Amino acid sequence: MPDFDVIVVGAGNAAHAAAFSAHENGAKRVLILEKAPEEDRGGNTHYSGGLLRIAFEETEDLRPLVPDAEEEISGFFEDVEPYKKTDFMADLMRVTDGKTDQNLANILIDNSYETIKWMKEKAGIPMEPATSLAAIKVGNRIKWQKGAIIRAEHEGVGLSAHWFKNAQKCGIEVRYGAAVVGFVEDSRGGVGGVKVRGPEGLYEVSAGAVVLGCGGFEANPMMRGQYLGAPWDHAKVRGTAYNQGDGLRLALEFGAQPWGQWTGRHSTPISNEWPDFADRERTDKSNRLSYPYGVMLNRKGKRFLDEGEDLGLYTYAKTGAAILEEPGAMAWQIFDQQTVEHLEGRYVTSDPIQADTLDDLIDILDFDDRDAAKQSLRDYNAAAADPGGFDPSRKDGLKTSGLNPEKTNWALPLNKPPFVAYSATGGITFTFGGVKVSESAEVMGVDWRPIPGLFACGEMVGGLFHGNYPGGSGLVSGAVFGKIAGESAAAASQA
Ligand SMILES: Cc1cc2nc3c(=O)[nH]c(=O)nc-3n(C[C@H](O)[C@H](O)[C@H](O)COP(=O)(O)OP(=O)(O)OC[C@H]3O[C@@H](n4cnc5c(N)ncnc54)[C@H](O)[C@@H]3O)c2cc1C
């Protein structure tokens, strides 16, 4: 008899969903192996904003998830618009240029609502309206961005803590400092256990099935350089330092099939003042996502993208990359008092650099070419739109005329002092390349057959995201495929 029914590698959202689902589906002995020490546990999930993008037919469907929302935010159920499966699919197709794996996308979207409800009702994960992430205050009403309405209570910190609490309640053992460094091959040519490097040295643990939920390669500069190319080898990491691509490397060496965009990654504009790895206390508060309401200049003093292409949640995942590719891998975000009230709350983790005129502001910022920067702002203001009709909650069509690149929405002139600036660089969040999984979350081999005993979920699943990503999909994908992987692993362990 193997030591465990199911071993889950990793201790983030996907791994916990898998472990809980395996337990729920009859696996009595479930082990979670977490490479990080206890004080650093929980992977990127801990650092996340906890935002959960789900498809729901009617606003009332949200009531079981956030029954008290109306008490906290008056008019909540009136103001939120439904986000149907077709809306989610349209967003996913749009932001990935149609390159999402259609089978995986259907599984994600079809199961998104029920899986999050399962997390709330069965795993006891509390949720709340995602006010500071996806909501914009217009007058005294909140305007919600479609689909991104709910988050885990207390964001990723709360989500992770509740998953660990749930594991404890279910009697799921968690071993910390336990890095999986190899697989134990079984007589079927499949995976019958893992090799672990723990505090006490190397050892093997056998299992009926193994689920990999151990993240991408975002914290590994060599793999970033290899697969993403320059300048990703020196990007700041927005989350855990422990996602070094171990599970992906082991799976590929074992014959797993690579899938999805191995040159792709999620990255966001973050403060350039942030350290190379995020800190556990400030988690995701490095984000600088309100650029649609301002202007971004690179060190040469030039605009380099359409800041107003879409709402931040639909462009942020590619805008980090765009900034990283600029000279010095940084940019300045500049706002005036017309829009400063719309900056998301996370900007408070930096002190704004402020001046009464745009020229004075440029003089105190670090630019290689200040004259060019001043000229860019003059050109922008000359081409900006009439401010009537400005609406920060939707694409308002206020565009510049005659610039390259144009700003296609929210193009108000910068004319209301004081003017403020925040630094930005591109921080890497997670990588898109992964392994191919079946509809049951089995890891597929390069022979297009499932590798017996091996399942994967979370960031390790390749194929869903390409080039860009709709905000709030990572955690839901982790939960959906984690739940499926746990169920499949439980069944495999009982076969
Ligand atoms: C700052 C930030 C904000 C984010 N905000 C959101 C958000 O609001 N909404 C959203 O949907 N997504 C968000 N994301 C993305 C989201 O966090 C990830 O998609 C999700 O957490 C991935 O879950 P996971 O379980 O696959 O991986 P993780 O949560 O990263 O877990 C991986 C686990 O594997 C462990 N591990 C790694 N290697 C080994 C090994 N060899 N042996 C054993 N264990 C190992 C790690 O220590 C970790 O516990 C954010 C990410 C970051 C960094």
The ligand as an ORCA input file, in Angstrom:
! r2SCAN-3c Opt
* xyz 0 1
  C       0.864     40.162     -6.654
  C      -0.097     39.200     -7.306
  C      -1.447     39.540     -7.394
  C      -2.341     38.651     -8.001
  N      -3.670     38.945     -7.984
  C      -4.547     38.059     -8.500
  C      -5.925     38.260     -8.375
  O      -6.395     39.217     -7.746
  N      -6.767     37.356     -8.965
  C      -6.296     36.267     -9.641
  O      -7.078     35.481    -10.164
  N      -4.972     36.024     -9.722
  C      -4.103     36.877     -9.152
  N      -2.765     36.605     -9.208
  C      -2.334     35.351     -9.860
  C      -2.593     34.211     -8.886
  O      -2.000     34.509     -7.659
  C      -2.044     32.914     -9.398
  O      -2.563     32.639    -10.677
  C      -2.448     31.779     -8.475
  O      -2.224     32.089     -7.131
  C      -1.674     30.549     -8.842
  O      -2.030     29.538     -7.956
  P      -1.209     28.205     -7.940
  O      -1.777     27.402     -6.827
  O      -1.113     27.624     -9.293
  O       0.284     28.671     -7.582
  P       0.859     29.309     -6.251
  O      -0.173     29.924     -5.424
  O       2.012     30.155     -6.655
  O       1.405     28.062     -5.447
  C       2.538     27.328     -5.888
  C       3.020     26.514     -4.711
  O       3.991     25.549     -5.115
  C       5.054     25.554     -4.184
  N       6.209     24.928     -4.828
  C       6.952     25.389     -5.859
  N       7.889     24.464     -6.195
  C       7.730     23.408     -5.365
  C       8.396     22.155     -5.183
  N       9.443     21.787     -5.949
  N       7.974     21.315     -4.203
  C       6.931     21.657     -3.393
  N       6.271     22.842     -3.507
  C       6.666     23.695     -4.489
  C       5.183     27.001     -3.809
  O       5.933     27.198     -2.633
  C       3.695     27.355     -3.628
  O       3.225     26.938     -2.388
  C      -1.857     37.438     -8.566
  C      -0.510     37.089     -8.453
  C       0.362     37.952     -7.808
  C       1.810     37.538     -7.663
*
